[in-house]
Amino acid sequence: MATITGVAKTYDLVGKREDVEDIIYDISPTDTPFLSSIGTGKAKATVHQWQQDKLDSPAANAVVEGAAAGTASATDTTIKSANTQIFKKVVEVSGTSQAIGLYGRADELARLVAKKGKELKRDIEYAMVGAGQAGTAGNGSTARQLTSAQNQIAAATTNSNAGNRAFTETILLDVMQKVFTAGGMPNQLQVTPSHSLIVAGFAAASGRTRDFGTQKKVVNAVDLYVSPFGEVAVVPNRFLNANTAMVLDTEYWSRAVLRPMQTVVLAKDGDSDKRMMITELTLVCENDEASGLAKDLTA
């Protein structure tokens, strides 16, 4: 159909207003299940140390009446240590960027400070459970690193393999048994999203039933895993190392903070405003047999 001559159409108009929503959409996850589950302590040096102890194994203990006291026995505590790690983010915004009108925020510098603060929290979670860091004291050219959780759990409560294999309920029960035998009472099972699907499948094993009553919905999730060695909440963690699953007693984990999170106003060196978010801390496994680890898993 022909258009009418002389009609002003949007294609040719000058001075059209923009149509931009006054909101910024971001679905990047900010939950940090491990960091949010553990306690907080105070570090006073870049090398943070603590002690752990254990009782002797049970043994036959019977003495004759009137026996001498005999020889005393004692075992020393074990000292553990971890290095603090510095976490930092920097933002810088030009004076002009602060002066112009913007959609979705009133202040660009404030937006970036808030964004980088969330990123720092994710970086800390990744260092603790995702990076698999062995920990290092650092030097003038190498940054100090904390020791990731997987590298602080004892070999005695770890199920390992020569090569990666599928995560199974047998592996999980073995880890839980080892922790129980050592004296631990874990309360969480942290798994990757893909491994959470495997745990959900445990409920479908032969001989197990589910009763959902008359609810008209399909449920395929396990929030609480109950075993002969106790029960643990199943917590998916997006940042967890892909080849591990951790059976945790969160009471025996904490972060020791040397420098709390702070935003530092940096000196001006031009037409811009600059901020630095910084913190320094380490991860403390207060008893390395209170938790367990399944490692060498396929992702």
N, C-alpha and C positions, 0 to 999 in steps of 0.2 A: 504494500500500500504506500502510495506516495505521501511524503510529509508536506505540510502546509508551508509555503514560502514565507520567510520572515519570522518564524517562531524561534524564540531564543531557547536553545537547548543546552543542557548541562555540559555537553562535550566542548562547547565553545565559550562557556562563561569564564570570566576572569574574576578572581577574588572569592572563590569558593572556600568555605570553612572546612577545616579538617574534621574528620569524625574519628577520634581516638579515645578509647575507653580510659577512664581515669583510674586505672588499677593495673598492677603488674602481676601476672600469673606465674607461679613457680611451684612445681610439685616435688622438687628435690627433697629427699628424706632428711630430716634433722633429728630423728630419734637415735639415741645412742644407748642401746640396751645394757651393754656391759658397764660403761661409765656411770650410767644412772642407777645401777644396782649396787655399787660398791661404796664404802665409806670414804671419809676424807681425814687425813692426818697432816702433820707438819714435818717438813724436811728442814734441816738446819745447815746442810752442806750439800755439795754436788754429788757426793757419795753417801747414800742413805743406807743405814744398816739396821738389822733387827735380829733377834734370836728365836730359835725354836727348839723344842725338846720333845722327848718321847719316853714312855715307860719301857722297862725291860719286858720281853715277851714272858707270858705266864710260864711257870716251871714248877716241877714238884718241889714242895717246901714242907719238910717235916724234920724236926730235931728231937733228940732224946731229952728226957727230963734232966734238968741240971746241967745242960751242956754249956760250954763256954760261948761267949758272944761270937767268937770267930773273926774272920777278916772282913773288913768293910769293903764295899764296892761302890763306885760312883762313875757316872759318865758325864762328860761335859755337854753343854749346849752346843748347838750348831749355829754359827753366825752366817747370815745371808746379807747380800748387799745389791743395790741397784743404782745406776747413775740417773741423775736428773736429765731431762731433755727440754730444750727451749723450743717453744712453739711461737711462731710470729706471723703476722699478716700486716701489710702496709697498704694504705689507700692515699691517693692524692688527687685533688680536684681543683681545676683552675678557677680563678675568681669569676670569670665569665660564666662558667657552668653553674656557679652558685647564684648568679644574678638573674639568669633567664627563667622564664616560666617552664615548668616541666609537667608532663602527665604522670600520674601514678605516684608522685611523691612531691613533698614540698621542699625537701632538702636533699640534694644528691650526696653530699658528704655523709649525712646521717644514714641514708640508705645503704651506702657502701660499708660503713662501720658495722651496721647491724648484720649485713650479709657476711662480711668477713668473720665476724664473731661466731656465726653459725658454722662457717667452714672450719674454723679452728677447732670447734668441738668435734666435728667429724674427723679431723686429722688426728686428734688425740685418741678417739675410739679406734681408728685404723692402726695407729702405732701400738695400741694395747692388745688388739686381737686380730688384726688383719695383716700386718706387715711381716710377722714372724721374726722380729728383730732379736738378735742374740744379746744385744746390749754392748755398749762400748764406752770407754772412759773419754775418748776423744783427745784431740790435741789442737795445736794452733791452726791446723787446716782441716781437721775432721770434727764434725759436730758430735757432741755427746748424744747417746741414744739410750733410752730406757729399755728394759728387757720385756718383750711381749709375754703375755700370759702363758702361751703354749710352751715357752722356753723356761717357765718357772715351775711348772707342774712336775712332780717327781716321776722318775722312770717307773717306780713301783706301782703307780696308779695310771699308767699309760698303756694303751693297746696300740702297738705299732706293727708294721709289716714291711717286707723288703720292697714292695711296690704298691702303688695305689690300688685299692679294691673298693667295692661298693659298701656303703654304710648299711649295716644290718642290725637287727635287734640283738643278735648274739654278741656282736661287738659292744653294743651299749651295755648289756647286762654284765659282760666281763669287766668293763670299766667300773660300773657301779659296785660290783662285788669287790674289786680291788680297793676302792675307796672305803667301803664298809669294813673290810678286813683291817685296813689301816686305822680305822677309828673315825672316819669322816661321816658326816650326815649332810650331803649336798641338798640344795633346794632348787637348783636350776639346771636345765639342759639347754645350752645355747647352740643352735644349729643354723646353717645357711638356709636361705629360702628353698633351695632344691632338696636339701636333707630334711626339711620340715615336711615335705611331701612324703618322704620315705617313712618318717615317724607316724604320719597320719595313716599310712598303710598298715602299720602294726595292728591297728584295731580290726582290720579285715582278715586277720590270720584265722586259720581253721580253729574252731572251737570257741570263738569269741562272738559275743552278740552285743547289739546295741538296741536300746529301747528308747525311741523318740516319742512315744505316746501317739497322740493324734496330730502333732504339729505337721503342717504341710510345708516342710522345707527339707532340703538335703544338707546333711552335715558331714563333712569329711575333714575333720581337724581333731588334733589331740592337744588339749591345753594342759593336761596333767597326766604324767606317766607314773603309774604305780607299779613298783617291782618288789620282789622279796627283800630288797635292800633299801627300801624307802621310796618316797615319791618326790618327783621333781616337776616343776613347771617347765613347759616347753616354750622356749623363747626364740623365735626366728631373729637373726641378726644379719642385716644386709652387708655389714662391713667385716664379718668374720672370715678368717682365712678359709678359702674354698675347700681345702683338703683336711679340715679338722672339725670335730664336734667336742664341746667342753661340758663336763659335768661339774658344776660349781657349787661350792658352799660360799656364797657371797659375803658371809660374815667374816671370812678370812682373807678378804681382798680389800685393798684401799689404795687411794692415790695420796702420796705424800707431796705436799705442795711447798715448794721453796719460794716461789713468787706467784701470788694470786693473779688471775686475769685482770689486766688493766689496759686502758686506752691512754696512750701517751701523745700529747700534742708536740709535734716536732717543729723545730725552728723553720721559719720561712726562709727560702732561698730564691724566691721569685714570686710570680703572680699565681700562687696556689696555696691551698691549705693541705697539710699532710698529717696523717695520724698513723700510729703504730699500735696494734693490739698484740700483747705479749704475755706469756705465762711460762713458768718453769716448774716441772713436776716429774715424778716417777711413779711406777706401778709397784705395789708391794703385795706379794703373796705371803701372808703371815705364817702359813703352814703349807708346805708343798705337797703333803699327802691328804689334805682336806678336800682337794678337788681332783678330778680325773680328766684324762684326755684320750680321745680316739683320733689317731692321726693316720696319714697315708691313705686317705679316702679319695675316691673319684669325686669330682666336683658335682 
